[in-house]
Amino acid sequence: MSSECPQLSAALLGRDRERGGAFAQRGAAKRTGASFDGSAPSADGVARQLRDQAQGALGEVLRGLQAADPQGGDVACAGSAEGRRRLRAGLVSALMRLIFLLYAEARGLLAGVEGGGAPLARLFEDLQEERRRQGDDLERRHGAWARIAALFCALRDRGPGGARGGLCDPDAHPFLEGRPWLSDGALHRVLSALLVHDGVPLRYGELEVEHLGTLYEGLLAFDLEIAEGESMALLPSHVVVDLEALLALPGRDRLAQLEEVADLKLGARPAARVAAAGSVAELSQALARRASPRQPDRIARGALYLQPGQLRRRAGSYYTPREITSHVVERTLSPLLGRDGRPAAPADVLALAVCDPAMGSGAFLVEACRQLAARLVEAWQSAGAAPPLAPGEPLLPRAMALVAERCLHGVDLDPLAVDLARLSLWLVVQDARLPLSFLDGKLRCGDSLIGAERAEVGGFPSAARLPRGPGERQTRRALLRQAPAPPRPEGAPQESAPPEGPPPEGAPKEGAPPEATPPEGTPPEGTPPEAAERAPRDGPGGAEGADQAALDAWMALWFWPPAGELAALAPAPATFARYMAAAREPADPRAALSRRIAEERRFLHWELAFPGVFDRSEPGFDAVIGNPPWVAYVGRAAQPIAPEVFHLHLRRNPAFHGYRSLHGLFVHRAASLLRPGGRLGLVIPTSVSDLDGYGPTRRAHDALCAVDSDLPSFGSDAFDGVFQPCMGLLSTRLAPAAPRTVAAPWPLARSDLDVVSRRLLERLGALPPLPAALFGERGFQTTAEDAERIRRADAPEPPYTCPIREGTDVGELIARAPRHHVDRAGVKGRFRKDEDWKAVRLLIRQTARYPIAALSDGLPFRNSILAGFSDATWSEFALLCYLNSSPVRWWHYTRHRDAREGMPQVKIAHLRAIPAPPPAGAALIAALDALGRELGPANAGLPADARRHLDGMVADMLEMTEEERGCVARWAAATPLPRPDG
């Protein structure tokens, strides 16, 4: 990584229109590991090599721990899920310490330490030499790790207070601190994995500091488990399979289990050997060629192992490529640095307060540090006011150190991520004189979404689900009538809609007991979440004197135990003042409980965490940036959420309605943290911009901020291993008195449209749509249980006797013979009557980028097929031709983002938005009907000459110019039909 910082300029960063192809090219280079220009392996390629080998090294660390201490306390604690979580965090910390030291070593930041600035390289050479001289004796020696522990301790303790967190805190994982827990042989194998790839040294000097984040995210992809039976790790996904449990299955089911659990498909000969195996030894021998090189030996029963799991998905955390962080940070900060047409002065730059509320390993803060430092250097040079420097000291590192120390703030729930962000900024500043602790007060560990404001704690939290005693309702109603309501926090919902869809498991449900729902007498949902009751203002519970203990105590009421002895300690409105007054009493059991809850939940009270930001005359950050976790709490990918957290967000965050998601919560939180005129820059799923389910998220944001007119779209493959279209949300905080607008879909920049395409899209979009009744959903909704009642077979086989089509059976004017049959009597879901299927006139493939339709013959079909009908104007034959025409397909593809990105789908709403021909063109519908009657019943597709005739006819109906026809023809030639098999 060069020490030079990129300059903020239009020439460097460009506009979205110029970048559209660049993002795609860089994404392709990232996937192949090549450099952007194809000349040499890229930094991303080196990072990918290191990430894969680091995942293998993590297994070596685990096996080394078990070999050195098979019955010790560290391994024994792994008997519980919490113990395994702590042990796994310790193992990841150990490996990340090594990676951090190797990175710092490559940049000369370890100068002056033992080993001539390259202590790990020297240690590896020493272990290599000892391996050559002493062979296996290295497995019985345990002195090398102490050298690493001493080195890290020396770095950690160079500054006052030291660093705090999972990576740097010596108390977090005591077994890492110097005692002989890892043999020299195991450490040699770990260092070999981190330093050498295919016999060639890994080039740490090629890496950027952000790559530390992708290494950490790669290690998060594993859970620590205990083998219930003798097991084996298998390619291609390194999944560990219980061989004893597999052996207990019938032969045919073993193959299905391997494919389902381990993504392993076997050829005929190994499959026969697996099916015929009569012992664990025979089974492991049959699978030997598929053994993972990360764990080639069998795993004994009761041993710990690393299993690729869902932790990364549950956390919603992914490394953000630098081309995205650079673009989002530049677009966010530039308006703050050139106001009123004048360049920023040095004081203007250093006065900015920038925050990432879900910073992870700090990629956005690192980029903000680079860009602000570049602007600071420009401001110094323009003003002729550069600070005094030591002889030979460059200006840029001084600027970066000042920016990091004065401007940057961050929060994350993961203590190890907080440490990595701290280390990343230390590395990018590249000033070995700075202690690791120089950002301790600016980077905080906590839950950005769970905390209180001083203005809230003066009143009892009416909406909290506290245990209620007999007679509590009457007292509560009386107090609510007497007490004035506090002011509504800015951005709070005026009216909350009831939850859409079923709540998550454990969340409040209709008809639940009184203690699970808001008590009688409380204001209806949508009132401010803080209480109507007020407490005295002269103690820690009063808003003016609220301190950490008071805010913790108030927030803890939302998480109070619902049952047991502690439930009886829950304060009531009448005792709330006494509860708050005792918040700082160490002997008070209620105060002790609130402190424990606060520590477990990691409350983050923004006003107290960053007083310099929120004590200003206009409180709040100047910019909030980042890539918040993408976690959904509804839909097929729904992740679990604790009922008390669900309830808290439902009552306190207006974005937690409709399509509930963690990233939606962060959109509102980030907007609420800004001061007037502040800038927001987040990376979020593109679907937030336009899906109806995200309407509450957009409304919550737009009540506070105004979006930019050209939001960037980064495509579907911006994140390694994630197939999800993403975008940049860029906006400006409105003044308190500014009018609030109701959210419409957010405008995404369209760099893919030329003038002709844009004009045609706008003109066709202004036409009235086809009648909505022409389209509907009739397909069989397959549940996981019902999927077992469907078998792929060309012919019926009892009880699978009813033919049923799926989307891939539908081609252009071709309804292929069903390749699946269903046990109609055994399905649990609603299977329609025969007359319902026969009423459908057209079959329209859903999994496609544009309409693909064929005539229906009345057979059942799955929900991957949509239904078309007819009316007095549109016969099924006319509609069949219209949907399969290139102009209509072009309009659908160009108009709907999810047709171009991600997993393509044709939706009912898309079909109902297709423009109908204007009145002059409607006269040609009869000609379409005649063509459809000729081509449709043949069920043979659309010949080339017929396609040209059809496209010309529909172009005439839509009054398209020659330029527009050429635009559609070029698109059609470049966008072929999908294959029949998908």
ChimeraX attribute file (.defattr): number of C-alpha atoms within 10 A of each C-alpha:
attribute: neighborCount
match mode: 1-to-1
recipient: residues
	/A:1	13
	/A:2	9
	/A:3	11
	/A:4	10
	/A:5	19
	/A:6	16
	/A:7	18
	/A:8	19
	/A:9	10
	/A:10	9
	/A:11	8
	/A:12	10
	/A:13	17
	/A:14	11
	/A:15	16
	/A:16	20
	/A:17	15
	/A:18	12
	/A:19	17
	/A:20	18
	/A:21	13
	/A:22	15
	/A:23	19
	/A:24	16
	/A:25	14
	/A:26	18
	/A:27	22
	/A:28	16
	/A:29	19
	/A:30	23
	/A:31	17
	/A:32	15
	/A:33	20
	/A:34	19
	/A:35	17
	/A:36	18
	/A:37	11
	/A:38	11
	/A:39	8
	/A:40	11
	/A:41	17
	/A:42	20
	/A:43	22
	/A:44	23
	/A:45	20
	/A:46	20
	/A:47	23
	/A:48	21
	/A:49	18
	/A:50	25
	/A:51	22
	/A:52	16
	/A:53	20
	/A:54	25
	/A:55	23
	/A:56	22
	/A:57	24
	/A:58	23
	/A:59	20
	/A:60	21
	/A:61	22
	/A:62	21
	/A:63	19
	/A:64	22
	/A:65	21
	/A:66	19
	/A:67	15
	/A:68	18
	/A:69	16
	/A:70	14
	/A:71	11
	/A:72	11
	/A:73	10
	/A:74	20
	/A:75	18
	/A:76	14
	/A:77	16
	/A:78	19
	/A:79	13
	/A:80	12
	/A:81	13
	/A:82	11
	/A:83	16
	/A:84	21
	/A:85	15
	/A:86	18
	/A:87	20
	/A:88	22
	/A:89	20
	/A:90	21
	/A:91	20
	/A:92	22
	/A:93	22
	/A:94	20
	/A:95	21
	/A:96	21
	/A:97	18
	/A:98	18
	/A:99	21
	/A:100	18
	/A:101	20
	/A:102	21
	/A:103	22
	/A:104	25
	/A:105	20
	/A:106	18
	/A:107	19
	/A:108	15
	/A:109	19
	/A:110	21
	/A:111	15
	/A:112	10
	/A:113	13
	/A:114	13
	/A:115	13
	/A:116	13
	/A:117	18
	/A:118	21
	/A:119	20
	/A:120	20
	/A:121	17
	/A:122	14
	/A:123	19
	/A:124	19
	/A:125	13
	/A:126	14
	/A:127	22
	/A:128	17
	/A:129	12
	/A:130	17
	/A:131	17
	/A:132	11
	/A:133	11
	/A:134	12
	/A:135	12
	/A:136	12
	/A:137	12
	/A:138	20
	/A:139	19
	/A:140	13
	/A:141	15
	/A:142	19
	/A:143	16
	/A:144	20
	/A:145	21
	/A:146	17
	/A:147	15
	/A:148	21
	/A:149	18
	/A:150	13
	/A:151	17
	/A:152	18
	/A:153	17
	/A:154	12
	/A:155	19
	/A:156	20
	/A:157	15
	/A:158	15
	/A:159	15
	/A:160	11
	/A:161	13
	/A:162	18
	/A:163	24
	/A:164	22
	/A:165	20
	/A:166	21
	/A:167	24
	/A:168	27
	/A:169	18
	/A:170	19
	/A:171	12
	/A:172	19
	/A:173	19
	/A:174	12
	/A:175	19
	/A:176	20
	/A:177	20
	/A:178	18
	/A:179	13
	/A:180	18
	/A:181	21
	/A:182	29
	/A:183	21
	/A:184	23
	/A:185	23
	/A:186	25
	/A:187	23
	/A:188	23
	/A:189	19
	/A:190	23
	/A:191	22
	/A:192	19
	/A:193	24
	/A:194	25
	/A:195	22
	/A:196	15
	/A:197	15
	/A:198	8
	/A:199	8
	/A:200	8
	/A:201	12
	/A:202	19
	/A:203	16
	/A:204	22
	/A:205	16
	/A:206	18
	/A:207	20
	/A:208	19
	/A:209	25
	/A:210	24
	/A:211	24
	/A:212	25
	/A:213	23
	/A:214	24
	/A:215	21
	/A:216	25
	/A:217	20
	/A:218	18
	/A:219	25
	/A:220	22
	/A:221	16
	/A:222	21
	/A:223	17
	/A:224	21
	/A:225	20
	/A:226	19
	/A:227	19
	/A:228	16
	/A:229	17
	/A:230	19
	/A:231	24
	/A:232	25
	/A:233	28
	/A:234	24
	/A:235	18
	/A:236	13
	/A:237	14
	/A:238	21
	/A:239	22
	/A:240	24
	/A:241	21
	/A:242	18
	/A:243	22
	/A:244	16
	/A:245	14
	/A:246	21
	/A:247	20
	/A:248	13
	/A:249	13
	/A:250	11
	/A:251	18
	/A:252	13
	/A:253	14
	/A:254	20
	/A:255	19
	/A:256	14
	/A:257	15
	/A:258	17
	/A:259	13
	/A:260	11
	/A:261	12
	/A:262	19
	/A:263	16
	/A:264	18
	/A:265	15
	/A:266	15
	/A:267	8
	/A:268	8
	/A:269	10
	/A:270	17
	/A:271	17
	/A:272	15
	/A:273	16
	/A:274	22
	/A:275	20
	/A:276	17
	/A:277	16
	/A:278	13
	/A:279	13
	/A:280	18
	/A:281	13
	/A:282	15
	/A:283	19
	/A:284	20
	/A:285	16
	/A:286	19
	/A:287	19
	/A:288	17
	/A:289	12
	/A:290	19
	/A:291	21
	/A:292	19
	/A:293	12
	/A:294	18
	/A:295	19
	/A:296	14
	/A:297	14
	/A:298	16
	/A:299	22
	/A:300	15
	/A:301	14
	/A:302	14
	/A:303	17
	/A:304	21
	/A:305	21
	/A:306	23
	/A:307	19
	/A:308	17
	/A:309	14
	/A:310	14
	/A:311	14
	/A:312	17
	/A:313	17
	/A:314	16
	/A:315	15
	/A:316	17
	/A:317	19
	/A:318	23
	/A:319	22
	/A:320	21
	/A:321	21
	/A:322	16
	/A:323	15
	/A:324	20
	/A:325	24
	/A:326	21
	/A:327	20
	/A:328	27
	/A:329	26
	/A:330	21
	/A:331	23
	/A:332	26
	/A:333	24
	/A:334	16
	/A:335	14
	/A:336	17
	/A:337	19
	/A:338	13
	/A:339	10
	/A:340	8
	/A:341	7
	/A:342	8
	/A:343	14
	/A:344	21
	/A:345	19
	/A:346	19
	/A:347	11
	/A:348	14
	/A:349	20
	/A:350	20
	/A:351	13
	/A:352	21
	/A:353	20
	/A:354	28
	/A:355	28
	/A:356	26
	/A:357	26
	/A:358	28
	/A:359	27
	/A:360	31
	/A:361	29
	/A:362	31
	/A:363	29
	/A:364	31
	/A:365	28
	/A:366	26
	/A:367	24
	/A:368	27
	/A:369	27
	/A:370	27
	/A:371	22
	/A:372	28
	/A:373	28
	/A:374	22
	/A:375	25
	/A:376	28
	/A:377	22
	/A:378	20
	/A:379	20
	/A:380	18
	/A:381	12
	/A:382	14
	/A:383	12
	/A:384	9
	/A:385	12
	/A:386	16
	/A:387	10
	/A:388	9
	/A:389	10
	/A:390	8
	/A:391	6
	/A:392	6
	/A:393	10
	/A:394	10
	/A:395	18
	/A:396	20
	/A:397	21
	/A:398	20
	/A:399	24
	/A:400	28
	/A:401	21
	/A:402	18
	/A:403	26
	/A:404	28
	/A:405	18
	/A:406	17
	/A:407	22
	/A:408	23
	/A:409	24
	/A:410	29
	/A:411	26
	/A:412	26
	/A:413	21
	/A:414	21
	/A:415	22
	/A:416	26
	/A:417	24
	/A:418	29
	/A:419	29
	/A:420	29
	/A:421	29
	/A:422	29
	/A:423	24
	/A:424	25
	/A:425	29
	/A:426	25
	/A:427	20
	/A:428	24
	/A:429	24
	/A:430	19
	/A:431	15
	/A:432	15
	/A:433	9
	/A:434	14
	/A:435	18
	/A:436	25
	/A:437	22
	/A:438	19
	/A:439	22
	/A:440	17
	/A:441	12
	/A:442	18
	/A:443	23
	/A:444	26
	/A:445	21
	/A:446	26
	/A:447	18
	/A:448	23
	/A:449	23
	/A:450	19
	/A:451	20
	/A:452	23
	/A:453	18
	/A:454	21
	/A:455	17
	/A:456	25
	/A:457	29
	/A:458	31
	/A:459	25
	/A:460	25
	/A:461	24
	/A:462	25
	/A:463	24
	/A:464	24
	/A:465	23
	/A:466	25
	/A:467	20
	/A:468	18
	/A:469	11
	/A:470	6
	/A:471	8
	/A:472	15
	/A:473	15
	/A:474	12
	/A:475	13
	/A:476	19
	/A:477	15
	/A:478	11
	/A:479	17
	/A:480	20
	/A:481	13
	/A:482	10
	/A:483	13
	/A:484	13
	/A:485	16
	/A:486	16
	/A:487	11
	/A:488	15
	/A:489	15
	/A:490	10
	/A:491	21
	/A:492	22
	/A:493	23
	/A:494	12
	/A:495	12
	/A:496	20
	/A:497	14
	/A:498	11
	/A:499	14
	/A:500	12
	/A:501	11
	/A:502	11
	/A:503	17
	/A:504	17
	/A:505	12
	/A:506	12
	/A:507	16
	/A:508	20
	/A:509	14
	/A:510	9
	/A:511	8
	/A:512	10
	/A:513	9
	/A:514	12
	/A:515	14
	/A:516	21
	/A:517	17
	/A:518	17
	/A:519	19
	/A:520	13
	/A:521	16
	/A:522	17
	/A:523	17
	/A:524	12
	/A:525	17
	/A:526	18
	/A:527	21
	/A:528	24
	/A:529	24
	/A:530	26
	/A:531	25
	/A:532	25
	/A:533	23
	/A:534	25
	/A:535	23
	/A:536	16
	/A:537	15
	/A:538	12
	/A:539	20
	/A:540	24
	/A:541	31
	/A:542	24
	/A:543	22
	/A:544	14
	/A:545	14
	/A:546	23
	/A:547	21
	/A:548	19
	/A:549	21
	/A:550	28
	/A:551	30
	/A:552	27
	/A:553	29
	/A:554	27
	/A:555	24
	/A:556	24
	/A:557	21
	/A:558	20
	/A:559	20
	/A:560	22
	/A:561	20
	/A:562	17
	/A:563	10
	/A:564	8
	/A:565	9
	/A:566	14
	/A:567	14
	/A:568	14
	/A:569	15
	/A:570	19
	/A:571	20
	/A:572	20
	/A:573	22
	/A:574	15
	/A:575	12
	/A:576	22
	/A:577	23
	/A:578	16
	/A:579	22
	/A:580	29
	/A:581	20
	/A:582	22
	/A:583	28
	/A:584	18
	/A:585	13
	/A:586	11
	/A:587	10
	/A:588	12
	/A:589	14
	/A:590	22
	/A:591	23
	/A:592	17
	/A:593	19
	/A:594	23
	/A:595	20
	/A:596	14
	/A:597	21
	/A:598	22
	/A:599	12
	/A:600	10
	/A:601	16
	/A:602	19
	/A:603	23
	/A:604	25
	/A:605	22
	/A:606	20
	/A:607	20
	/A:608	18
	/A:609	18
	/A:610	18
	/A:611	12
	/A:612	13
	/A:613	23
	/A:614	18
	/A:615	12
	/A:616	11
	/A:617	8
	/A:618	11
	/A:619	16
	/A:620	26
	/A:621	28
	/A:622	25
	/A:623	28
	/A:624	28
	/A:625	28
	/A:626	28
	/A:627	28
	/A:628	25
	/A:629	23
	/A:630	19
	/A:631	20
	/A:632	20
	/A:633	18
	/A:634	18
	/A:635	10
	/A:636	7
	/A:637	11
	/A:638	14
	/A:639	17
	/A:640	15
	/A:641	16
	/A:642	12
	/A:643	16
	/A:644	20
	/A:645	13
	/A:646	20
	/A:647	21
	/A:648	20
	/A:649	19
	/A:650	21
	/A:651	21
	/A:652	21
	/A:653	23
	/A:654	27
	/A:655	30
	/A:656	27
	/A:657	24
	/A:658	19
	/A:659	22
	/A:660	26
	/A:661	21
	/A:662	19
	/A:663	24
	/A:664	30
	/A:665	23
	/A:666	26
	/A:667	22
	/A:668	26
	/A:669	21
	/A:670	27
	/A:671	28
	/A:672	23
	/A:673	23
	/A:674	28
	/A:675	23
	/A:676	19
	/A:677	17
	/A:678	26
	/A:679	29
	/A:680	33
	/A:681	28
	/A:682	25
	/A:683	25
	/A:684	24
	/A:685	21
	/A:686	25
	/A:687	17
	/A:688	22
	/A:689	23
	/A:690	18
	/A:691	12
	/A:692	15
	/A:693	15
	/A:694	21
	/A:695	21
	/A:696	23
	/A:697	28
	/A:698	27
	/A:699	21
	/A:700	26
	/A:701	29
	/A:702	24
	/A:703	23
	/A:704	26
	/A:705	29
	/A:706	18
	/A:707	20
	/A:708	16
	/A:709	12
	/A:710	18
	/A:711	21
	/A:712	28
	/A:713	26
	/A:714	26
	/A:715	22
	/A:716	21
	/A:717	20
	/A:718	26
	/A:719	20
	/A:720	15
	/A:721	9
	/A:722	12
	/A:723	14
	/A:724	19
	/A:725	22
	/A:726	23
	/A:727	25
	/A:728	28
	/A:729	27
	/A:730	23
	/A:731	25
	/A:732	24
	/A:733	25
	/A:734	21
	/A:735	14
	/A:736	12
	/A:737	6
	/A:738	11
	/A:739	10
	/A:740	16
	/A:741	13
	/A:742	12
	/A:743	19
	/A:744	13
	/A:745	14
	/A:746	18
	/A:747	16
	/A:748	20
	/A:749	17
	/A:750	16
	/A:751	16
	/A:752	12
	/A:753	13
	/A:754	10
	/A:755	8
	/A:756	14
	/A:757	18
	/A:758	13
	/A:759	13
	/A:760	19
	/A:761	18
	/A:762	12
	/A:763	13
	/A:764	21
	/A:765	16
	/A:766	10
	/A:767	15
	/A:768	13
	/A:769	15
	/A:770	17
	/A:771	17
	/A:772	14
	/A:773	11
	/A:774	21
	/A:775	23
	/A:776	17
	/A:777	16
	/A:778	21
	/A:779	22
	/A:780	20
	/A:781	15
	/A:782	19
	/A:783	12
	/A:784	7
	/A:785	11
	/A:786	17
	/A:787	12
	/A:788	13
	/A:789	19
	/A:790	22
	/A:791	19
	/A:792	14
	/A:793	15
	/A:794	12
	/A:795	14
	/A:796	17
	/A:797	13
	/A:798	10
	/A:799	15
	/A:800	20
	/A:801	18
	/A:802	19
	/A:803	23
	/A:804	22
	/A:805	25
	/A:806	23
	/A:807	23
	/A:808	21
	/A:809	23
	/A:810	27
	/A:811	25
	/A:812	25
	/A:813	26
	/A:814	22
	/A:815	24
	/A:816	16
	/A:817	13
	/A:818	21
	/A:819	17
	/A:820	21
	/A:821	24
	/A:822	26
	/A:823	19
	/A:824	18
	/A:825	12
	/A:826	13
	/A:827	17
	/A:828	12
	/A:829	13
	/A:830	10
	/A:831	19
	/A:832	13
	/A:833	9
	/A:834	11
	/A:835	10
	/A:836	13
	/A:837	19
	/A:838	13
	/A:839	16
	/A:840	25
	/A:841	23
	/A:842	26
	/A:843	30
	/A:844	32
	/A:845	27
	/A:846	24
	/A:847	22
	/A:848	22
	/A:849	25
	/A:850	29
	/A:851	27
	/A:852	26
	/A:853	28
	/A:854	30
	/A:855	24
	/A:856	26
	/A:857	15
	/A:858	16
	/A:859	17
	/A:860	26
	/A:861	26
	/A:862	17
	/A:863	17
	/A:864	24
	/A:865	27
	/A:866	26
	/A:867	24
	/A:868	26
	/A:869	20
	/A:870	20
	/A:871	11
	/A:872	5
	/A:873	12
	/A:874	19
	/A:875	19
	/A:876	24
	/A:877	25
	/A:878	22
	/A:879	25
	/A:880	32
	/A:881	31
	/A:882	25
	/A:883	22
	/A:884	23
	/A:885	24
	/A:886	26
	/A:887	26
	/A:888	24
	/A:889	21
	/A:890	21
	/A:891	20
	/A:892	24
	/A:893	23
	/A:894	21
	/A:895	18
	/A:896	18
	/A:897	19
	/A:898	19
	/A:899	20
	/A:900	19
	/A:901	20
	/A:902	17
	/A:903	14
	/A:904	17
	/A:905	20
	/A:906	24
	/A:907	24
	/A:908	17
	/A:909	11
	/A:910	17
	/A:911	23
	/A:912	17
	/A:913	18
	/A:914	22
	/A:915	20
	/A:916	20
	/A:917	22
	/A:918	14
	/A:919	10
	/A:920	11
	/A:921	16
	/A:922	15
	/A:923	12
	/A:924	16
	/A:925	22
	/A:926	15
	/A:927	14
	/A:928	22
	/A:929	21
	/A:930	13
	/A:931	18
	/A:932	23
	/A:933	17
	/A:934	11
	/A:935	20
	/A:936	25
	/A:937	16
	/A:938	13
	/A:939	15
	/A:940	15
	/A:941	17
	/A:942	19
	/A:943	10
	/A:944	9
	/A:945	8
	/A:946	13
	/A:947	16
	/A:948	14
	/A:949	14
	/A:950	23
	/A:951	21
	/A:952	17
	/A:953	21
	/A:954	24
	/A:955	22
	/A:956	16
	/A:957	19
	/A:958	22
	/A:959	16
	/A:960	18
	/A:961	13
	/A:962	10
	/A:963	12
	/A:964	17
	/A:965	20
	/A:966	13
	/A:967	17
	/A:968	23
	/A:969	17
	/A:970	10
	/A:971	17
	/A:972	16
	/A:973	10
	/A:974	9
	/A:975	12
	/A:976	8
	/A:977	14
	/A:978	14
	/A:979	8
	/A:980	12
	/A:981	8
	/A:982	10
